[in-house]
Amino acid sequence: METGSPRDAGTRGDGTTEPVWRGLPPGLLRMRRLLLVVWLGLIALVLGVLLNLFAGPAWAAFALLPLALMAWGWVLLGRNWRSWRYAERADDLLISRGVLWREETVVPYGRMQLVEVTSGPVERHFGLASVQLHTAAAATDATIPGLEPAEAERLRDRLTELGEARSAGL
């Protein structure tokens, strides 16, 4: 995970600065993988027992399908987690995600109307929180999931401060 402030951005040859990208903490990946194992493991167990009881032991082998799906999902979750990143720049926040279809969202600080930190029961158990950004245009609303609570609060406070400063001129 890359760290640093927007002022730490590297300068390119043409004089513009590269944003400093930050990845998501590994706790988000652990949480998602645990949920994958619990749910698909439970489905495999129930499916195996039911197929064995009602169709015979040969049909119970179909309970291995959720386990194969679990192995595939394990890999995909890792790729998806690595694809998420965000960067604070002077005038906007960049959020990039996606493996096959890359999506990069640019949220100008002056357009932010509300920045909130949310944390459901599972996220709280893993010590995680999400930052939700609301703008005037619903199409540019954005979320950064799975941050550590201190980082989520720091980001919320900074984005709120920058949003108020930028919107004062509107």
C-alpha positions in Angstrom: 0.0 0.0 0.0 1.4 3.3 -1.0 1.3 6.2 1.4 2.0 9.8 1.5 0.3 13.1 1.2 -0.8 14.7 -2.1 2.3 17.0 -1.8 4.5 13.9 -2.0 3.5 13.3 -5.6 6.3 12.7 -8.0 7.0 15.2 -10.8 7.0 13.9 -14.4 9.2 15.2 -17.2 6.5 17.6 -18.4 6.2 19.4 -15.1 2.9 17.8 -14.0 2.7 15.7 -10.8 1.7 12.1 -10.5 -0.9 11.4 -7.8 0.2 9.3 -4.9 -2.1 6.2 -5.0 -3.1 4.5 -1.8 -4.4 0.9 -1.7 -6.9 -0.6 0.6 -5.8 -2.3 3.8 -5.5 -6.1 3.8 -8.2 -6.4 6.4 -10.8 -5.9 3.7 -9.5 -8.8 1.7 -9.4 -11.0 4.9 -13.0 -10.1 5.6 -14.3 -10.8 2.1 -12.4 -14.1 1.9 -13.7 -15.2 5.3 -17.3 -14.4 4.2 -16.7 -16.3 1.0 -15.4 -19.4 2.8 -18.2 -19.3 5.4 -21.1 -18.9 2.9 -19.8 -21.3 0.2 -18.6 -23.8 2.8 -22.0 -23.8 4.4 -23.7 -24.2 1.0 -21.3 -27.1 0.2 -22.0 -28.8 3.5 -25.8 -28.5 3.3 -25.8 -29.5 -0.4 -23.6 -32.6 0.3 -25.8 -33.7 3.2 -29.1 -33.2 1.3 -27.8 -34.9 -1.9 -26.5 -37.8 0.1 -29.8 -38.3 2.0 -32.1 -37.9 -1.0 -30.1 -38.9 -4.1 -27.3 -41.1 -2.9 -23.6 -40.8 -2.2 -22.7 -40.5 -5.9 -24.8 -37.3 -6.3 -23.2 -35.9 -3.1 -20.1 -35.2 -5.2 -22.0 -32.2 -6.7 -21.3 -30.6 -3.3 -17.8 -30.0 -4.6 -19.1 -27.4 -7.0 -19.4 -24.7 -4.3 -15.9 -25.6 -3.2 -14.5 -25.1 -6.7 -16.4 -21.8 -6.8 -14.8 -20.9 -3.5 -11.3 -21.4 -5.0 -12.2 -19.3 -8.0 -13.7 -16.6 -5.8 -10.6 -16.6 -3.6 -8.5 -15.6 -6.6 -11.0 -13.1 -7.9 -11.3 -11.4 -4.5 -7.6 -10.9 -4.4 -7.4 -9.4 -7.9 -10.4 -7.1 -7.1 -8.8 -5.9 -3.8 -5.5 -5.1 -5.5 -7.4 -3.1 -8.2 -8.9 -0.6 -5.7 -6.9 2.6 -5.0 -7.4 6.2 -4.3 -5.4 9.4 -4.5 -5.9 12.9 -3.1 -4.9 15.7 -5.5 -5.0 19.5 -5.1 -8.5 19.9 -6.5 -10.1 16.5 -6.6 -10.1 12.9 -5.3 -9.4 10.0 -7.7 -10.8 6.6 -7.1 -9.7 3.7 -9.3 -11.0 0.2 -9.4 -11.7 -2.8 -11.6 -9.8 -5.7 -13.1 -11.3 -6.2 -16.6 -13.1 -2.9 -16.8 -11.1 -0.2 -15.1 -13.2 2.6 -13.7 -11.7 5.8 -12.5 -13.9 8.3 -10.7 -12.8 11.9 -10.3 -14.7 13.8 -7.5 -13.9 17.5 -7.4 -13.7 18.8 -3.8 -16.0 21.7 -4.6 -18.8 19.4 -5.7 -18.9 17.3 -2.6 -22.1 17.8 -0.6 -21.7 15.1 2.0 -18.9 12.8 3.2 -19.9 10.1 5.6 -18.1 7.2 7.3 -20.1 4.0 7.6 -19.3 0.7 9.3 -21.7 -2.3 9.5 -21.4 -5.0 12.1 -19.1 -7.2 10.0 -16.9 -4.3 9.1 -16.7 -3.2 12.7 -15.7 -6.7 13.7 -12.8 -6.5 11.3 -11.9 -2.9 12.3 -12.9 -1.4 9.0 -15.0 1.5 7.8 -16.2 2.9 4.4 -16.1 6.5 3.2 -19.2 7.5 1.1 -19.0 10.7 -1.0 -22.2 12.4 -2.2 -22.1 15.0 -4.8 -24.7 17.2 -6.6 -24.7 14.7 -9.5 -25.7 11.2 -8.4 -23.5 9.7 -11.1 -20.4 10.9 -9.4 -21.2 9.5 -5.9 -18.3 7.3 -4.8 -17.3 4.9 -2.1 -14.0 3.8 -0.7 -14.6 0.6 1.1 -12.6 -1.2 3.8 -10.5 1.6 5.3 -9.1 1.6 8.8 -11.4 3.8 10.9 -8.7 6.3 11.7 -7.9 6.7 8.0 -11.6 6.9 7.1 -12.1 9.7 9.7 -9.0 11.5 8.5 -10.2 11.3 4.9 -13.7 12.5 5.9 -12.3 15.5 7.8 -9.9 16.4 5.0 -12.5 16.1 2.2 -15.0 18.0 4.2 -12.5 20.8 4.9 -11.4 20.9 1.2 -15.0 20.8 0.0 -16.0 23.7 2.2 -13.0 25.7 1.0 -13.6 25.0 -2.7 -17.4 25.5 -2.6 -17.0 28.9 -0.9 -16.0 30.4 -4.3 -19.2 29.0 -6.0 
